């Protein structure tokens, strides 16, 4: 199963959480995305859905 890159081209970071407000990833996670295994991408994608609800104005 291919997990698509969650980038939304918004690329702004919440100063408190240090997460991108567009996709929810940290800078380290963004840099590592291409090298992650499908298992780790899927796990991160699940976590990102949770994170995005915790950002101001989250989904």
C-alpha positions as CSV (number, residue, x, y, z in Angstrom):
1,X,0.0,0.0,0.0
2,X,1.4,3.4,-1.0
3,X,1.0,6.2,1.5
4,X,0.9,9.6,-0.3
5,X,3.0,12.5,0.9
6,X,0.7,14.5,3.3
7,X,2.2,17.8,2.2
8,X,-0.5,20.4,1.4
9,X,2.0,23.1,0.3
10,X,1.1,25.4,3.2
11,X,4.5,24.9,5.0
12,X,3.9,27.2,8.1
13,X,4.9,26.0,11.5
14,X,2.9,26.3,14.8
15,X,5.3,28.0,17.2
16,X,4.2,26.0,20.2
17,X,3.8,22.5,18.7
18,X,6.6,22.8,16.1
19,X,4.3,21.1,13.6
20,X,3.5,22.2,10.1
21,X,0.0,23.7,10.1
22,X,-0.6,22.2,6.7
23,X,0.3,18.6,7.2
24,X,1.1,18.2,11.0
25,X,4.7,16.9,10.5
26,X,7.8,18.2,12.3
27,X,10.7,19.3,10.1
28,X,12.5,16.0,11.0
29,X,9.5,14.0,9.8
30,X,9.3,16.0,6.6
31,X,13.0,15.4,5.9
32,X,12.7,11.6,6.7
33,X,9.4,11.0,4.8
34,X,11.0,9.6,1.6
35,X,13.3,7.2,3.5
36,X,10.5,5.8,5.8
37,X,9.2,2.3,5.3
38,X,5.6,1.9,4.3
39,X,4.8,0.8,7.8
40,X,6.3,3.9,9.4
41,X,4.6,6.2,6.8
42,X,1.2,4.6,7.7
43,X,1.9,5.0,11.4
44,X,2.9,8.6,11.0
45,X,-0.2,9.3,8.7
46,X,-2.4,8.0,11.5
47,X,-0.7,10.2,14.1
48,X,-0.9,13.2,11.8
49,X,-4.7,12.9,11.7
50,X,-4.7,13.1,15.5
51,X,-2.2,16.0,15.6
52,X,-4.2,18.1,13.1
53,X,-7.1,18.2,15.5
54,X,-4.9,19.6,18.2
55,X,-3.6,22.6,16.1
56,X,-5.5,25.9,16.3
57,X,-8.2,25.8,13.7
58,X,-7.6,22.0,13.3
59,X,-9.9,19.7,11.3
